Amino acid sequence: MASRVIVSVINDLVTDQRVNKVCQTLVSMNCDVILVGRKLHNSPEMDKRNYRVHRMRLLFEKGPFFYAEYNIRLFFFLIFKKANMLISNDLDTLLPNYIIAKLKRTPLVYDSHEYFTEVPELVDRKRVQSIWKYIERKIFPKLDNVITVNDSIANLFHQDYGILPNVVRNIPRSRDSIQRVSRESLGLPIDKPILILQGSGINVDRGSEELVDAMPFISNAILLIIGGGDVIGKLKSATNKLGLNERIIYKPRLPYEQMMKYTSIADLGLTFDKSTNLNYKYSLPNKLFDYIQAGVPVLSSCLPEIEKVIKKYNVGDFIDDHNPEKIATKINHILNNQGLIKEWKKNCSFAAIELTWENEEKVLKKIYSKYV
């Protein structure tokens, strides 16, 4: 009989590729997987999965009542389900999973996708931050199986609690799965360079505002912004004010395979996070690896974990600061140097062989195999 694993995450399940890959890894280990999350009023429909999905419709969609309602609902869902293993994704699902794991003596694996207590939504809200820190401080030292997304965040947890988590980076599967299409089929121009910024968290302090402000100084290029976040409305207003509606194209959050069709036709992938908080400073965004898998060179802000990857494989360059005119100068220089782009694209093809989920999941399988 297949071992049952319940995977919990608080966000929308449609676009969370790390959690989807984890579930696929469990399925490959012959597990019966249930993925639990929430569904908002505007959530897109799920694509077909080879595991079960439970999406909870909540009365509240943000704020403290949202978190309280989700955690209470998750607790009662878990208490009435049998499982051989629980997987909690991020601090906002940990408390009910930990309680149930103790009550039922069920193995628990904690996967922290970020340094949660230092996310920008918390750093200026000290009372709320202190609540999450209290929960983490009470539970984290008692966990036996902890995973996180890069070495820097693993080291921060080690400094805090004396536990060094396993590192599993959020890297996509091999590029063989990318469906390559023409620009014409996507309604994009064939005679202009295309820049791309993608992500489910296009938020404040991630460099997108300065990127839009840089576009008037960038010669003959199209900027494609795919995803969602709290700054999208502001970006669209700035785009309209600058008269750039024909040069900046917005797409909503898309299923991964559809998003990667756009990524694969781009000339340069962008990631401009700022080091305004520890979570951003030590981030290793999904988009970096998506760009590389799609064979697209990267221009990034100079953050430690991103810098290690780009320099190791020589797949791109860095901006010196977030001044819009300096960003434009750097992009113009790259777009005018096709030899450099060609070299980076070639290096992306080599890096993509090594940077795959198939390599990362070996760590997960070693942990999971103890319980399933």
Phi, psi and omega per residue, in radians:
M1 nan 2.356 -3.090
A2 -1.157 2.451 3.051
S3 -1.251 2.410 3.131
R4 -1.672 2.323 3.106
V5 -2.196 2.261 3.079
I6 -1.879 2.131 -3.102
V7 -1.896 2.198 -3.091
S8 -2.002 2.389 3.054
V9 -2.625 2.547 -3.025
I10 -1.571 -0.250 -3.043
N11 -1.562 -3.065 3.124
D12 -1.269 2.289 -3.002
L13 -1.309 -0.334 -2.985
V14 -1.104 -0.774 -2.988
T15 -1.845 0.068 -3.128
D16 -1.481 1.669 -3.041
Q17 -1.338 -0.530 3.113
R18 -1.098 -0.834 -3.121
V19 -1.131 -0.683 3.096
N20 -1.074 -0.741 3.139
K21 -1.145 -0.678 3.084
V22 -1.052 -0.794 3.130
C23 -1.092 -0.697 3.111
Q24 -1.121 -0.674 3.080
T25 -1.070 -0.752 3.120
L26 -1.126 -0.703 3.097
V27 -1.065 -0.698 3.129
S28 -1.136 -0.318 3.084
M29 -1.675 0.267 3.097
N30 1.135 0.633 3.098
C31 -1.662 2.624 2.992
D32 -1.595 1.890 -2.968
V33 -1.846 2.342 2.963
I34 -2.106 2.090 3.089
L35 -1.752 2.176 -3.094
V36 -1.949 2.299 3.085
G37 -2.711 -2.791 -3.137
R38 -2.152 2.851 3.114
K39 -2.261 2.128 3.103
L40 -1.544 2.989 -3.099
H41 -1.113 -0.466 -3.113
N42 -1.920 0.293 3.141
S43 -1.202 2.360 3.064
P44 -1.192 2.844 3.114
E45 -1.260 2.595 3.119
M46 -1.280 2.488 2.933
D47 -1.327 2.947 -3.082
K48 -1.232 2.273 3.125
R49 -2.084 2.726 3.100
N50 -1.687 0.485 3.002
Y51 -2.535 2.916 -3.078
R52 -1.450 2.596 -3.112
V53 -2.272 2.368 3.060
H54 -2.169 1.904 -3.121
R55 -1.862 2.069 -3.088
M56 -1.566 2.250 2.994
R57 -1.521 2.137 -3.059
L58 -1.868 2.696 3.065
L59 -1.230 -0.611 -3.110
F60 -1.924 2.515 -3.091
E61 -2.042 -0.035 3.063
K62 -2.856 2.942 3.092
G63 1.420 -3.112 -3.055
P64 -1.067 -0.600 3.131
F65 -1.175 -0.583 3.076
F66 -1.077 -0.873 -3.117
Y67 -1.134 -0.718 3.131
A68 -1.121 -0.804 -3.126
E69 -1.090 -0.775 -3.118
Y70 -1.079 -0.808 -3.098
N71 -1.139 -0.657 3.088
I72 -1.166 -0.789 3.133
R73 -1.101 -0.703 3.136
L74 -1.136 -0.699 3.113
F75 -1.014 -0.847 -3.093
F76 -1.242 -0.517 3.045
F77 -1.139 -0.797 -3.082
L78 -1.205 -0.621 -3.038
I79 -1.190 -0.425 -3.121
F80 -1.762 0.158 3.128
K81 -2.057 2.412 3.041
K82 -1.483 2.486 3.131
A83 -2.681 2.562 3.030
N84 -1.529 -0.342 3.139
M85 -2.773 2.506 3.036
L86 -1.976 2.462 3.052
I87 -2.160 2.067 3.127
S88 -1.809 2.191 3.116
N89 -1.821 1.944 3.094
D90 1.304 2.807 -2.986
L91 -1.082 -0.492 -3.074
D92 -1.333 0.005 2.982
T93 -2.094 0.013 -2.956
L94 -1.276 -0.729 -3.016
L95 -1.022 -0.942 3.134
P96 -1.108 -0.651 3.103
N97 -1.096 -0.734 -3.120
Y98 -1.145 -0.763 -3.141
I99 -1.079 -0.812 -3.136
I100 -1.126 -0.714 3.122
A101 -1.032 -0.696 3.116
K102 -1.240 -0.778 -3.108
L103 -1.110 -0.720 -3.054
K104 -1.755 -0.025 -3.095
R105 0.961 0.821 3.131
T106 -1.769 2.332 3.090
P107 -1.028 2.425 -3.128
L108 -2.163 2.298 3.022
V109 -1.994 2.241 3.141
Y110 -1.871 2.133 -3.125
D111 -1.997 1.850 -3.112
S112 -1.671 1.946 -3.049
H113 -1.402 -0.170 -3.111
E114 -2.801 3.033 3.040
Y115 -1.515 1.455 -2.814
F116 -0.991 -0.757 -3.017
T117 -1.245 -0.115 3.104
E118 -2.001 0.329 3.058
V119 -1.167 2.646 -3.052
P120 -1.063 -0.442 3.122
E121 -1.192 -0.273 -3.088
L122 -1.937 -0.465 -2.960
V123 -1.101 -0.475 3.119
D124 -1.768 0.151 3.115
R125 -2.175 1.371 -2.936
K126 -1.079 -0.616 -3.124
R127 -1.175 -0.785 3.123
V128 -1.166 -0.725 3.114
Q129 -1.032 -0.702 -3.114
S130 -1.138 -0.559 3.099
I131 -1.145 -0.827 3.134
W132 -1.153 -0.666 3.101
K133 -1.120 -0.654 3.119
Y134 -1.099 -0.798 3.112
I135 -1.052 -0.801 -3.131
E136 -1.116 -0.757 -3.092
R137 -1.127 -0.584 -3.123
K138 -1.350 -0.543 -3.009
I139 -1.787 -0.751 -2.970
F140 -0.915 -0.831 -3.100
P141 -1.107 -0.263 -3.102
K142 -1.672 0.004 -3.085
L143 -1.487 2.465 3.133
D144 -1.662 -0.462 -3.042
N145 -2.299 1.801 -3.110
V146 -2.134 2.373 3.131
I147 -2.220 2.521 2.975
T148 -2.503 -3.093 -2.840
V149 -1.728 -0.208 3.072
N150 -2.828 2.953 -3.046
D151 -1.140 -0.658 -3.090
S152 -1.108 -0.794 3.135
I153 -1.213 -0.649 3.061
A154 -1.015 -0.724 3.141
N155 -1.186 -0.613 3.083
L156 -1.110 -0.770 3.100
F157 -1.111 -0.646 3.119
H158 -1.123 -0.711 3.083
Q159 -1.116 -0.678 -3.078
D160 -1.284 -0.747 -2.923
Y161 -2.248 -0.013 3.137
G162 1.297 0.217 3.109
I163 -2.008 2.202 3.111
L164 -1.734 1.876 -3.105
P165 -1.168 2.745 2.925
N166 -1.220 2.552 -3.137
V167 -1.876 2.149 3.020
V168 -2.272 1.823 -3.099
R169 -1.253 2.668 -3.092
N170 -1.532 1.372 -3.054
I171 -1.881 2.416 -3.128
P172 -1.241 2.927 3.036
R173 -1.176 2.961 -3.061
S174 -0.995 2.673 -3.001
R175 -1.174 -0.147 3.134
D176 -1.035 -0.416 -3.075
S177 -1.482 -0.102 -3.121
I178 -1.340 2.182 3.095
Q179 -1.528 1.899 -3.089
R180 -1.531 2.319 -3.094
V181 -2.301 3.017 3.135
S182 -1.511 2.744 3.056
R183 -1.093 -0.644 -3.128
E184 -1.038 -0.718 -3.106
S185 -1.169 -0.370 3.099
L186 -1.697 0.035 3.137
G187 1.273 0.519 -3.111
L188 -1.976 2.602 -3.104
P189 -1.153 2.547 -3.132
I190 -1.675 -0.147 -3.022
D191 -1.937 0.226 3.138
K192 -2.283 2.504 3.031
P193 -1.097 2.540 -3.138
I194 -2.058 2.163 3.013
L195 -1.706 2.559 -3.140
I196 -2.341 2.377 2.974
L197 -2.209 2.128 -3.094
Q198 -2.324 2.776 3.092
G199 2.679 2.668 3.111
S200 -1.473 -0.150 3.133
G201 -2.200 1.102 3.075
I202 -1.449 1.549 -2.963
N203 -2.081 3.136 3.090
V204 -1.028 2.524 3.098
D205 1.214 0.393 3.056
R206 -1.997 0.296 2.957
G207 1.439 -0.010 -3.080
S208 -1.263 -0.557 3.127
E209 -1.109 -0.789 3.134
E210 -1.169 -0.575 3.105
L211 -1.109 -0.792 3.091
V212 -1.080 -0.741 3.125
D213 -1.140 -0.388 3.137
A214 -1.400 -0.362 -3.000
M215 -1.037 -0.617 3.089
P216 -1.058 -0.381 -3.100
F217 -1.703 -0.015 -3.120
I218 -1.722 2.232 -3.011
S219 -1.372 2.121 2.821
N220 0.980 0.613 -3.133
A221 -2.117 2.713 3.061
I222 -1.855 2.381 3.053
L223 -1.855 2.186 3.128
L224 -1.921 2.066 3.117
I225 -1.949 2.049 -3.087
I226 -2.100 2.162 3.077
G227 2.357 -2.833 -3.122
G228 -2.452 3.033 -3.132
G229 2.752 3.016 -3.011
D230 -1.334 -0.089 -3.105
V231 -1.896 -0.010 -3.079
I232 -1.034 -0.765 3.117
G233 -1.035 -0.731 3.115
K234 -1.139 -0.681 3.126
L235 -1.126 -0.741 -3.127
K236 -1.153 -0.663 3.091
S237 -1.119 -0.756 3.115
A238 -1.129 -0.682 3.110
T239 -1.047 -0.782 3.132
N240 -1.152 -0.738 -3.121
K241 -1.128 -0.621 -3.130
L242 -1.473 -0.047 -3.129
G243 1.178 0.666 -3.051
L244 -1.947 0.378 -3.049
N245 -1.103 -0.412 3.115
E246 -1.557 -0.190 -3.091
R247 -1.922 -0.251 3.083
I248 -2.111 2.072 -3.070
I249 -1.961 2.266 -3.125
Y250 -1.882 2.376 3.016
K251 -2.222 2.489 3.130
P252 -1.276 -3.140 3.005
R253 -0.980 2.336 -3.098
L254 -2.175 2.651 2.960
P255 -0.937 2.582 -2.966
Y256 -0.956 -0.835 -3.091
E257 -1.069 -0.662 3.131
Q258 -1.232 -0.721 3.109
M259 -1.047 -0.729 -3.075
M260 -1.199 -0.355 3.019
K261 -1.091 -0.730 3.095
Y262 -1.218 -0.757 -3.119
T263 -0.999 -0.719 -3.017
S264 -1.192 -0.299 -3.136
I265 -1.716 0.009 -3.090
A266 -1.385 2.738 3.082
D267 -1.642 -0.473 -3.086
L268 -2.657 2.229 3.087
G269 -1.703 2.447 -3.021
L270 -2.076 2.443 2.989
T271 -2.578 1.945 -2.944
F272 -2.093 0.587 3.133
D273 -0.962 2.561 3.104
K274 -1.802 2.715 3.138
S275 -1.580 0.829 -3.108
T276 -1.384 -0.249 3.067
N277 -2.618 2.865 -3.065
L278 -1.099 -0.599 -3.109
N279 -1.135 -0.750 3.095
Y280 -1.269 -0.704 -3.090
K281 -0.997 -0.702 -3.085
Y282 -1.823 0.400 -3.128
S283 -1.297 2.679 3.037
L284 -2.369 1.405 -2.913
P285 -1.164 2.576 3.118
N286 -0.946 -0.675 -3.025
K287 -1.038 -0.555 3.120
L288 -0.987 -0.836 -3.109
F289 -1.321 -0.547 3.053
D290 -1.076 -0.772 3.113
Y291 -1.036 -0.847 -3.095
I292 -1.085 -0.768 3.135
Q293 -1.089 -0.557 3.138
A294 -1.471 -0.018 -3.140
G295 1.338 0.472 -3.076
V296 -1.895 2.101 3.089
P297 -1.033 2.791 -2.993
V298 -2.134 2.388 2.929
L299 -2.030 2.178 -2.979
S300 -2.379 2.758 2.852
S301 -1.220 2.751 -2.981
C302 -1.605 1.465 3.089
L303 -1.885 2.588 -2.918
P304 -0.946 -0.880 -3.059
E305 -1.234 -0.668 3.103
I306 -1.174 -0.721 -3.128
E307 -1.023 -0.711 -3.134
K308 -1.034 -0.749 -3.092
V309 -1.238 -0.853 -3.078
I310 -1.105 -0.731 -3.131
K311 -1.262 -0.663 -3.132
K312 -1.058 -0.746 -3.056
Y313 -1.782 -0.086 -3.124
N314 0.899 1.087 -3.085
V315 -2.055 0.274 3.137
G316 2.981 -2.788 -3.037
D317 -2.537 -3.072 -3.042
F318 -2.292 2.638 2.958
I319 -1.537 2.599 -3.131
D320 -1.393 -0.627 3.080
D321 -2.737 -3.028 -3.041
H322 -1.784 0.382 3.032
N323 -1.174 2.164 -3.057
P324 -0.976 -0.711 -3.121
E325 -1.191 -0.615 3.096
K326 -1.226 -0.639 3.053
I327 -1.048 -0.796 -3.129
A328 -1.096 -0.736 3.125
T329 -1.039 -0.766 3.135
K330 -1.122 -0.782 -3.127
I331 -1.134 -0.759 3.114
N332 -1.044 -0.726 3.130
H333 -1.056 -0.765 -3.122
I334 -1.171 -0.807 -3.093
L335 -1.145 -0.440 3.118
N336 -1.548 0.015 -3.116
N337 -2.092 1.367 -3.067
Q338 -1.144 -0.472 3.084
G339 -1.113 -0.715 3.116
L340 -1.151 -0.777 3.110
I341 -1.052 -0.732 3.138
K342 -1.083 -0.717 3.121
E343 -1.120 -0.789 3.139
W344 -1.116 -0.705 3.113
K345 -1.069 -0.730 3.112
K346 -1.086 -0.727 3.128
N347 -1.175 -0.579 3.068
C348 -1.039 -0.690 -3.114
S349 -1.129 -0.605 3.082
F350 -1.292 -0.746 -3.129
A351 -1.105 -0.622 -3.096
A352 -1.113 -0.447 3.114
I353 -1.183 -0.660 -3.104
E354 -1.524 -0.662 -3.049
L355 -1.544 1.399 -3.122
T356 -2.342 2.686 3.068
W357 -1.089 -0.567 3.137
E358 -1.005 -0.553 3.057
N359 -1.404 -0.707 -3.108
E360 -1.165 -0.660 -3.008
E361 -1.201 -0.204 3.093
K362 -1.028 -0.628 3.102
V363 -1.150 -0.760 3.124
L364 -1.073 -0.811 -3.100
K365 -1.049 -0.636 3.123
K366 -1.126 -0.681 3.125
I367 -1.270 -0.868 -3.069
Y368 -1.102 -0.612 -3.048
S369 -1.096 -0.255 3.094
K370 -1.270 -0.327 -3.000
Y371 -2.163 -0.296 -3.080
V372 -2.172 nan nan
